[in-house]
Each structure stands twice: as structure tokens, then as C-alpha cells.
Amino acid sequence: MSKKFLIADPTKCTGCAVCELVCSASKDKVFNKRMSRIRTVKLEPFVQTALACRLCENPRCVRVCPRGALTQNRETGVITVDTTRCSACGWLCVQACEFGAITLHPDKRTAIVCDLCEGDPPCVKLCITEALKLITLDTLTETARRSVIGKLFLEKQSKS
């Protein structure tokens, strides 16, 4: 199994928060954005996007947890939270995540983070604008290459 990432295309995302509601309904059986493992983020007045765990190679959130409640699957990169060990100890993992992808569950007071729903996230399926995608690193890299080459090509065309 190759590592997959949940990405959002800010050119398609409207910030509707359907992904947040679908996530909380899937995980906690309630529509509550505060219980979501994915977050919509306003970048500029008219630019929004969604953000989930970035599956860091050596995640600080896992390293700083004093109770060992967070672990990372080395094959998939997915971080799991052992809720029996998590004590919401002052939000060390929340503060350690430079992307803001970890939050505390408002009722349970334990860390919550996107676990990619075993590779079949409902947020991707139900994204109205199809801004969310679950892709491999190879696909992500190829998309970035094509984007750069496309921009270079257009730049060259405009100078001709």
C-alpha cells in the first residue's frame, strides 16, 4: 500500500464546510464542525481551502506526547490517538502541529486527527465541488511538475 494524502484544491474549495460536517457525522454521529478531523481555512477574503493531517515524516505531535497516546503507522503515515492514554495534557500535540491539523474533541477532551477513514474518506466522496482528493505522493509530485511546466510554457508563449 502506498502512502496517500488528503489534499484540497483551493481553486475549487468554496469553504462550504460540508467536509467538516460529513467528518463529524461519520466519526461522532453528529453534525458539529468542532468535532471534525478536517478543517476549512480562509486564506484570503475569497480563497478558502480544507486542511487535514499532512502525515509528516517525523511528526512533532507524536514526539511531544508525554503519554505516548499518539502513534504513527510507518507504512501509511496515519496518526492514531489512543484515547485511553490521551489526557489533553495542555495541548502539547495541538501546539506542536505546525499545520493546525490536530485539535481537541470538545466533549471527550482528547486529541483528534484525520485518520483517512481507512483509505475511504466520506469527505472526499461528498465534497460538492470535488476540491478534495485522496492521492499518492507520486500523483502529487506529477501534478506539481505538470503545473510548473504549464506555467513555464505559458510564460514562454506570452513572451513570444
N, C-alpha and C positions, 0 to 999 in steps of 0.2 A: 504494500500500500504506500503510495507516495503522499507526502505531506501536502495538505490542502489549506488554502487560506480563504477567509470570507472577506471579500473586498466590495467596496461601494464605488460606483461611478458618480462623482459629484456633478457631472453634466446631465445626469438623468435623475438624481435624487431630488425630491421636492421637499423633504423634511416632513412628510405626512405622518410619520411615526407609526405606520401600520406594522413595520418590523418590530418595534418595541412592544406593541400590544400583542402581536402574534407570539412573540417570545414569552412574555409573562403568562399568556394563556396556556401555552404549551408546557411551561415549567411549573407554574403555580396555580393553574386553573382559574385565573382571574385576569381581567384587563386592567393592568396597572403598570404604567411606564417605569415607575420606580423599582419594579421587580424584574425589569428586563436585563438581559445579558448583552444586548446590543443597544447603542445609544445614537440618536441623531444629534448632529453637531452643526451649529450655524457658523460658517466660515466667514461669510461676508453678508451684507444685507440680503442678497438674492442668491447666495450659494450655500447649499446645505449638503450634508453627507451623513452616512451612517458609519459607526465605528464599533468594531468588536476586537477581541483579543488578537494581537499581532503574532502570537506564537513565537515569541523571541527565542533565539538560540540558547541563551543562558539567562533566563528571566530573573530579574531582580526581585520580583514579587515572591517567587519560590524561595530564593536565597534568604530574604529577610524574615520569613515567617518563623517566629521563635518556637512554635509548637509543631512544626512540620506538617501543617494542615494542607499546604499546597504542594502538589507534586506534578511533574510534567512527564507525559509519555514521550519517550525519546523518538519513537517512530513517527508519531502523528504530530507531536508538538503540543497537543491539547493539555491544558492545565486543569486538574480536578481539585476540588475542595473537599476535604474530609470534614464534614460539618460536626462530627463528634469531637474533633480536635481544635476546630476554629473557635476562638473566644472573642473575636472582634477586638483584639488587644490594643486598640488605639490606632487602628487603620494602617499598620505598617505596610501591608501589601498594597493598599489603595494608594498610599503616598509614594511607594516605590515604582508603581507603574507610570512611566513617562507618557503613556498614551491615554491614560484615564479609562482604561478598559475594565478595571476591577472596581466594584462598588460593594457596599454592604446591603444585604437584604434588609428592607425596612422593618420587617416583623421578626425574622429569625435572628437578626444581628450577626449573621455570618457572611463571609466573603462570597460573592457571586461573580462568575466569569463565564464567557461563552465557551461551551464545550463542543461546538459544531453539531450538536444533536446527533451524534453517532454518524456523521457524514451526510445527513439528510435534513438540513435545517429548514423548518417551515417558513422562516422569514424570507428565504430566497424564493421559495415556491410562490409565496403570496405577495411579493413586492410588486406593487401596482405598475411601477414604471420600469421594472426589470433592471433596476440600478444595482441590486445585489447579485453577486456571483460567488460560487464556491469553485475555486480554480487551483491548479497545481502551480508550483513555483516555476516550472518550465513554461507554462502558459503565460504566467505573469511576466516573465522575462521576455518572451517572444512578443507580447503585446507592447511592452515598453520599447523594444527595438523597433518595431513597426511604427510606433508613434514618433520616435526620434527621426527615423529615416523619412517618414512622411513630411515632417516639419522641415527637414533639410531640403527635400525635393521641392516643396512649395516655396521655400526661401530662394532657392536657385531659380525657379521659374519666374518669380516676381522680379528678380534682378535682370532677367534676360529681356 
